[in-house]
Structure formats: structure tokens, C-alpha cells
Amino acid sequence: MNLGGDRVAIASTELGLRLLATTVCQAPGRNTMLSAIGPFQALALLSVLGTDTARREIRTALKIGGICDEPLQEMCSRLPQRITETDSGADLTFATALWAGRDFTPDSALGALCRHWGIDLIGGEAMTAEAMHEWARLNTRGLLPLIAGMPPNNGANMTNALYFQGEWQSPFKASATQERPFYRIGGGPKRVPLMRHPEHHGVRLYRSAAFDAARIPYAGDEDGLALHVLLPHRNPIDAMTGRDYLAPFVAQFTMRDLEACQSGYEEAVVDLILPRFRFQSASDLRSRLIQLGIRDAFDTRSVRKSSVPAISSLLQQSHIAVNEVGTTATALTACTLELTGPADSAPPRPRIQKFYANRPFLFLLTNDACGLVLFAGVVYDPSQ
């Protein structure tokens, strides 16, 4: 993952890790996935247009305090293009729409900034419940329903959809998938479908004192789209009898760990085992972000005093399916904004290393070409 000096990519990735940590700590033992890109976009809007307190809290929490409004706006306006940068044949799309309430003024500061960022403004007769549901259906390929109602008269709903469908660079053979033990935390081993690729030449491995990681690439883009599976160091017996070790690991996992992992990956031939899994999750991100110190942006009382936008709700649903062929993942974020004013010859046979994801793990689906974590999640039990 080439984070480089892209402050927006770094801020979005770090926000995703922190949101996942707070979510997992509040719901340990539950499969969870989220995308930080939707909430980051909403917060970035308020880091420019919010109250002075909201701007300060957001910029501190996102660690973008040193970026002035104009360069921040330029970075965010390029975000949709950067997310979808890929040379692969994967289906990777990102869409955002602002659904205007009856009294919303399109020429407001919020409307102007949305247009600059490439966000579709939809209002008037085009703003119907049916149109909102159809937008959600199209942009998540029918996998997720709309999670927002009609916008308030004096505000707007911002919906954001990220969708990915890609095939593995080296698919798993269905005949190699077998019912094998998955060592759950506290619940004993459970037999689930575990895929196996006994001699994978495209995987990169990283091993440290705290965890092992595997980078599994998708087809057509060697240094771009990939699934990263991170296994905390625990043996199967600890996984069966010990307390939850995945939630503390996620809570302590930082950008420094991610950067060390990315720079430390080494090419290897791997005997790879990965569960076949599929799940959906839902999160109230408003409460999670308040925990991270962003409070004024969600205080609609301050809006009525200062005539600037504030967020009254921020919800997200996500879906992921991983199988022998590849991965499908999508996230739908709905943000309600209230206003009172203007509103990415044969060589010798090598030693085969093992990477068995047969216990709970953290995963990151990334576009390494642009340095963005698209989805982040945990798997406690593939059969959930």
C-alpha cells in the first residue's frame, strides 16, 4: 500500500482502524466490517463548513489540522477518482449523492462544496423515496437496502456507496475446500468450509512478534487491490479456552503497525488456508465518532444558533462474501445533515510456508495503488 504523503488516504485509513476498534470492543465475538470512506467524506465536509468547535474537533481527530481549507478541498475532490484507480478488471465503484430537503438551498455553501467534490445534488421533483431506494439498489448491486428516510425539510441526506467485486489472482479450487476445524474464541473448534491453496505463488507474507499477515492479490493488478489477513499470535488451544484476544489486538493495531506490515511483506510460496465466509453488519457510526472526540459536529442545537450544518445521524450497512473465486464487498453509508441557514529451465522448488487462517482474524481490503483501505473487518466465526 503506497500511502506516501497523501494525508487524506492516511486520515481515512486511520479513521477506519479506530472505528473498527471501537465497534469490535463494544460487540466482541461478532463478525464486523465497515468502510471509513463514507463517514470520512461527511466529516471532511464539516471540517470546512462546521462550527469552529466542530472544525477543530474533526481536524484533531482525523489528524488533518495542518491542512488549510483550499488544499483539503482539492484532496477530497480527487477522492472518488483515487479510490477507483486500478488496472485490474475488478468492478470497483464509488458514488455519493446529496438528497436535498424541501427548504435546502442548492446555492448554499454546502451545495457548492458538494458540486466541487463531484457529489450529485438531487432535489425538487427528482427527490423521491423511490429514487433514493433505486440509487441504493444500483450502487450496491442489490445487496443492501436504503437505511435512510426522507431528508429533513431544512437539511439533506448524504448517501455514499462503495462496491467491490474482484476475482483472485490465483483462485482456490472448489475441490480443495473441505470441512475443517476453525478455532473459535471460547467456543471450541467448529467445522466450517476452509478453502486451501497448497502452493500459492502470489501471496506475500509478513511475520512479527505480535502477528502474521498475508497479502492475497486480486487478478490483474499485482500492486493494487488485495485482501490482507492478519492473525494475532495465539495457538489453537489458546483460541479455544482463552478470553477474546482479537478485540484487544484490533484496539492496539495502529498505522505504524500497518506501515511496518506493508514495508515488510516478502514474496513466498504459501500453503494458504482461508475460510469461505459471508456476512452483513450494521453500525451506528455517530456514537462511535463521539467516542473519538467528535461531538460538536453532531450537536444539532449548535446548528440552530450558528446556521451551519450538523449531523443528526450517521449509519452504515456493509456486506462481504469471500469464496473460491474472489470477493464481493459493499458498504452503504447514510448521513443526515441538518441546517438552519444556507445550507483505490524451471527454477528450484521453493520452500512452502504455511498461513492457516483457521482462527479469528482481522482483514483489510485495500487499493494499494492509492493507499486506501476500502473495507476493514474481523471474522470471529465464518459460519455466523
Secondary structure in CASP SS format (residue, H / E / C, confidence):
PFRMAT SS
TARGET T0000
AUTHOR 0000-0000-0000
METHOD secondary structure of the structure
MODEL  1
M C 1.00
N C 1.00
L C 1.00
G C 1.00
G C 1.00
D C 1.00
R H 1.00
V H 1.00
A H 1.00
I H 1.00
A H 1.00
S H 1.00
T H 1.00
E H 1.00
L H 1.00
G H 1.00
L H 1.00
R H 1.00
L H 1.00
L H 1.00
A H 1.00
T H 1.00
T H 1.00
V H 1.00
C H 1.00
Q H 1.00
A C 1.00
P C 1.00
G C 1.00
R C 1.00
N C 1.00
T E 1.00
M E 1.00
L E 1.00
S C 1.00
A C 1.00
I H 1.00
G H 1.00
P H 1.00
F H 1.00
Q H 1.00
A H 1.00
L H 1.00
A H 1.00
L H 1.00
L H 1.00
S H 1.00
V H 1.00
L H 1.00
G C 1.00
T C 1.00
D H 1.00
T H 1.00
A H 1.00
R H 1.00
R H 1.00
E H 1.00
I H 1.00
R H 1.00
T H 1.00
A H 1.00
L H 1.00
K C 1.00
I C 1.00
G C 1.00
G C 1.00
I C 1.00
C C 1.00
D H 1.00
E H 1.00
P H 1.00
L H 1.00
Q H 1.00
E H 1.00
M H 1.00
C H 1.00
S H 1.00
R C 1.00
L H 1.00
P H 1.00
Q H 1.00
R H 1.00
I H 1.00
T C 1.00
E C 1.00
T C 1.00
D C 1.00
S C 1.00
G C 1.00
A C 1.00
D E 1.00
L E 1.00
T E 1.00
F E 1.00
A E 1.00
T E 1.00
A E 1.00
L E 1.00
W E 1.00
A E 1.00
G C 1.00
R C 1.00
D C 1.00
F C 1.00
T C 1.00
P C 1.00
D C 1.00
S C 1.00
A H 1.00
L H 1.00
G H 1.00
A H 1.00
L H 1.00
C H 1.00
R H 1.00
H H 1.00
W C 1.00
G C 1.00
I C 1.00
D E 1.00
L E 1.00
I E 1.00
G C 1.00
G H 1.00
E H 1.00
A H 1.00
M C 1.00
T C 1.00
A H 1.00
E H 1.00
A H 1.00
M H 1.00
H H 1.00
E H 1.00
W H 1.00
A H 1.00
R H 1.00
L H 1.00
N H 1.00
T C 1.00
R C 1.00
G C 1.00
L C 1.00
L C 1.00
P C 1.00
L C 1.00
I C 1.00
A C 1.00
G C 1.00
M C 1.00
P C 1.00
P C 1.00
N C 1.00
N C 1.00
G E 1.00
A E 1.00
N E 1.00
M E 1.00
T E 1.00
N E 1.00
A E 1.00
L E 1.00
Y E 1.00
F E 1.00
Q E 1.00
G E 1.00
E E 1.00
W E 1.00
Q C 1.00
S C 1.00
P C 1.00
F C 1.00
K C 1.00
A H 1.00
S H 1.00
A H 1.00
T C 1.00
Q E 1.00
E E 1.00
R E 1.00
P E 1.00
F E 1.00
Y E 1.00
R C 1.00
I C 1.00
G C 1.00
G C 1.00
G C 1.00
P E 1.00
K E 1.00
R E 1.00
V E 1.00
P E 1.00
L E 1.00
M E 1.00
R E 1.00
H E 1.00
P E 1.00
E E 1.00
H E 1.00
H C 1.00
G C 1.00
V C 1.00
R E 1.00
L E 1.00
Y E 1.00
R E 1.00
S C 1.00
A C 1.00
A C 1.00
F E 1.00
D E 1.00
A E 1.00
A E 1.00
R E 1.00
I E 1.00
P E 1.00
Y E 1.00
A C 1.00
G C 1.00
D C 1.00
E C 1.00
D C 1.00
G C 1.00
L E 1.00
A E 1.00
L E 1.00
H E 1.00
V E 1.00
L E 1.00
L E 1.00
P E 1.00
H C 1.00
R C 1.00
N C 1.00
P H 1.00
I H 1.00
D H 1.00
A H 1.00
M H 1.00
T H 1.00
G C 1.00
R C 1.00
D C 1.00
Y C 1.00
L H 1.00
A H 1.00
P H 1.00
F H 1.00
V H 1.00
A H 1.00
Q H 1.00
F C 1.00
T C 1.00
M H 1.00
R H 1.00
D H 1.00
L H 1.00
E H 1.00
A H 1.00
C H 1.00
Q H 1.00
S H 1.00
G H 1.00
Y C 1.00
E E 1.00
E E 1.00
A C 1.00
V E 1.00
V E 1.00
D E 1.00
L E 1.00
I E 1.00
L E 1.00
P E 1.00
R C 1.00
F E 1.00
R E 1.00
F E 1.00
Q E 1.00
S E 1.00
A E 1.00
S E 1.00
D E 1.00
L H 1.00
R H 1.00
S H 1.00
R H 1.00
L H 1.00
I H 1.00
Q H 1.00
L C 1.00
G C 1.00
I C 1.00
R C 1.00
D H 1.00
A H 1.00
F H 1.00
D C 1.00
T H 1.00
R H 1.00
S H 1.00
V H 1.00
R H 1.00
K H 1.00
S H 1.00
S C 1.00
V C 1.00
P C 1.00
A E 1.00
I E 1.00
S E 1.00
S E 1.00
L E 1.00
L E 1.00
Q E 1.00
Q E 1.00
S E 1.00
H E 1.00
I E 1.00
A E 1.00
V E 1.00
N C 1.00
E C 1.00
V C 1.00
G E 1.00
T E 1.00
T E 1.00
A E 1.00
T E 1.00
A E 1.00
L E 1.00
T E 1.00
A E 1.00
C E 1.00
T E 1.00
L E 1.00
E E 1.00
L C 1.00
T C 1.00
G C 1.00
P C 1.00
A C 1.00
D C 1.00
S C 1.00
A C 1.00
P C 1.00
P C 1.00
R C 1.00
P C 1.00
R C 1.00
I E 1.00
Q E 1.00
K E 1.00
F E 1.00
Y E 1.00
A C 1.00
N C 1.00
R C 1.00
P C 1.00
F E 1.00
L E 1.00
F E 1.00
L E 1.00
L E 1.00
T E 1.00
N E 1.00
D C 1.00
A C 1.00
C C 1.00
G C 1.00
L E 1.00
V E 1.00
L E 1.00
F E 1.00
A E 1.00
G E 1.00
V E 1.00
V E 1.00
Y C 1.00
D C 1.00
P C 1.00
S C 1.00
Q C 1.00
END
